[in-house]
Amino acid sequence: MNATVRRWFASSGALRRLLTLYPPYLGAGIRVTHIAPDFRSATVEMRQRWYNRNYVGTHFGGSLYSMVDPMYMLLLMRRLGSGYLVWDKSASIEFVRPGRGTVTARFEMSDERLKEIQAATASGDKYLPTWDVEVVDSEGEVVARVHKVLYVRRKR
């Protein structure tokens, strides 16, 4: 693949478009509405549709989790670069209230957090950073809280 094509796929805009067309996101009605050019932040939303409702007419819990699942891993991979292994290790979700309408999750990856991870992995040791993210409805009410644990290690 030539350098221009690689650079296009490495851009935040291209990643946003690819994720929006990713079949699990497309099928659940999930849209990545923003990824910062420097990969420091992202926003994902899901509008309620007939195909992402559960039996009682609220957002399907699996879709609520899906909308947040890969985001911290992807942001961290882009911020750290190719010299690191980054994997999702574990996650848990707490459903706080029924989700209706459009729900949104915002992700932040600060420079301080990046430096913390780089320092913790400098000697080649693994590091398990954690993040918490809230899924909120259009009124700003918390619908779900997701706790993510990543696995990070410098490549040998």
FENGIPE-V916777 format. One record per residue. N is the residue number from 1. SS is DSSP state (@ for helix, = for strand, . for the rest). BURIAL is 1 if it has 16 or more other ideal C-beta (glycine too) atoms within 10 Angstrom, else 0. Layout:
n=N ss=SS burial=BURIAL
n=N ss=SS burial=BURIAL
//
This chain:
n=1 ss=. burial=0
n=2 ss=. burial=0
n=3 ss=@ burial=0
n=4 ss=@ burial=0
n=5 ss=@ burial=0
n=6 ss=@ burial=0
n=7 ss=@ burial=0
n=8 ss=@ burial=0
n=9 ss=@ burial=0
n=10 ss=@ burial=0
n=11 ss=. burial=0
n=12 ss=@ burial=1
n=13 ss=@ burial=0
n=14 ss=@ burial=0
n=15 ss=@ burial=1
n=16 ss=@ burial=1
n=17 ss=@ burial=0
n=18 ss=@ burial=0
n=19 ss=@ burial=1
n=20 ss=@ burial=0
n=21 ss=@ burial=0
n=22 ss=. burial=0
n=23 ss=@ burial=0
n=24 ss=@ burial=0
n=25 ss=@ burial=1
n=26 ss=@ burial=0
n=27 ss=@ burial=0
n=28 ss=@ burial=1
n=29 ss=. burial=1
n=30 ss== burial=1
n=31 ss== burial=1
n=32 ss== burial=1
n=33 ss== burial=0
n=34 ss== burial=0
n=35 ss== burial=1
n=36 ss=. burial=0
n=37 ss=. burial=0
n=38 ss=. burial=0
n=39 ss=. burial=1
n=40 ss=. burial=1
n=41 ss== burial=1
n=42 ss== burial=1
n=43 ss== burial=1
n=44 ss== burial=1
n=45 ss== burial=1
n=46 ss== burial=1
n=47 ss=. burial=0
n=48 ss=. burial=1
n=49 ss=. burial=0
n=50 ss=@ burial=0
n=51 ss=@ burial=0
n=52 ss=@ burial=1
n=53 ss== burial=0
n=54 ss=. burial=0
n=55 ss=. burial=0
n=56 ss=. burial=0
n=57 ss=. burial=0
n=58 ss=. burial=1
n=59 ss== burial=1
n=60 ss=. burial=1
n=61 ss=@ burial=0
n=62 ss=@ burial=0
n=63 ss=@ burial=1
n=64 ss=@ burial=1
n=65 ss=@ burial=1
n=66 ss=@ burial=1
n=67 ss=@ burial=1
n=68 ss=@ burial=1
n=69 ss=@ burial=1
n=70 ss=. burial=1
n=71 ss=@ burial=1
n=72 ss=@ burial=1
n=73 ss=@ burial=1
n=74 ss=@ burial=1
n=75 ss=@ burial=1
n=76 ss=@ burial=1
n=77 ss=@ burial=1
n=78 ss=@ burial=1
n=79 ss=@ burial=1
n=80 ss=@ burial=1
n=81 ss=. burial=0
n=82 ss=. burial=0
n=83 ss=. burial=0
n=84 ss== burial=1
n=85 ss== burial=0
n=86 ss== burial=1
n=87 ss== burial=0
n=88 ss== burial=0
n=89 ss== burial=0
n=90 ss== burial=0
n=91 ss== burial=1
n=92 ss== burial=0
n=93 ss== burial=1
n=94 ss== burial=0
n=95 ss== burial=1
n=96 ss=. burial=0
n=97 ss=. burial=0
n=98 ss=. burial=0
n=99 ss=. burial=1
n=100 ss=. burial=1
n=101 ss=. burial=0
n=102 ss=. burial=0
n=103 ss== burial=1
n=104 ss== burial=1
n=105 ss== burial=1
n=106 ss== burial=1
n=107 ss== burial=1
n=108 ss== burial=0
n=109 ss=. burial=1
n=110 ss=. burial=0
n=111 ss=@ burial=0
n=112 ss=@ burial=0
n=113 ss=@ burial=0
n=114 ss=@ burial=1
n=115 ss=@ burial=0
n=116 ss=@ burial=0
n=117 ss=@ burial=1
n=118 ss=@ burial=1
n=119 ss=@ burial=0
n=120 ss=@ burial=0
n=121 ss=@ burial=1
n=122 ss=. burial=0
n=123 ss=. burial=0
n=124 ss=. burial=0
n=125 ss=. burial=0
n=126 ss=. burial=0
n=127 ss== burial=1
n=128 ss=. burial=0
n=129 ss=. burial=1
n=130 ss== burial=0
n=131 ss== burial=1
n=132 ss== burial=0
n=133 ss== burial=1
n=134 ss== burial=1
n=135 ss== burial=1
n=136 ss== burial=1
n=137 ss=. burial=1
n=138 ss=. burial=0
n=139 ss=. burial=0
n=140 ss=. burial=0
n=141 ss=. burial=0
n=142 ss== burial=0
n=143 ss== burial=1
n=144 ss== burial=1
n=145 ss== burial=0
n=146 ss== burial=1
n=147 ss== burial=0
n=148 ss== burial=1
n=149 ss== burial=0
n=150 ss== burial=1
n=151 ss== burial=0
n=152 ss== burial=1
n=153 ss== burial=1
n=154 ss== burial=1
n=155 ss=. burial=0
n=156 ss=. burial=0
//
